[in-house]
Amino acid sequence: MAQPLVLVLGGTRSGKSTYGLTRIRELAGGRPVAYLATAWSGDPELDDRIDRHRRERPGDWTTIEVDADLPAALAAAGESPVLLDGLTLWLAAIAGDDLADIDAVLGGPVAEGLEAITRHPGPVIVVSDEIGLGMVPMDPGARAFRDLQGLVHQRLAAAADEVHLMVAGLPLTLKPRS
């Protein structure tokens, strides 16, 4: 049986990380999981979130800091089941503050990252923020990032075996596993 790729989307505090944890535990079948962390410390509110996420993970899971090199982080996970939480911060790391050329990012680091995700030999859960449901940002850079994220979600959803949208802690299955 092929190892599933699952995309979990949702807004802030929608329950997407909790759902990702639950789903990877099911898919791991008791094996230790590689948790690919994309958040960086330094902001008190984000530090609190990082600490909360750490407390929610079992002690035998390996935490791998992704930074910008997602393919290397996935390679470091070996054949372990992977929970990537979250795609949004990884995209921010590779896009930078001045996203002038979406096509260059999509064709370079995004394509490499998505290829590494789809080639991973174990189950992969990707958690990502759905940021395109709100108002159109006034800032051109924020609009460009929102567009980048939407395009990446489309590509990942096309490759995924399952796609779920979290709303108010409830999963809406957009693409069930066949």
Buried (B, 14 or more C-beta within 10 A) or exposed (E): EEBBBBBBBBBEEBBBBBBBBBBBBEBBEEBEBBBBBBBBEEEEEEEEEBEEBEEEBEEEBBEBEBBBBBBEBBEBBEEBBBBBBBBBBBBBBBBEEEBEEBEEBBEEBBEBBBBBBEEBBBBBBBBBBBBEEEEEEEEEBEEBBBEBBEBBBEBBBEEBBBBBBBBEEEBEEEBEEE
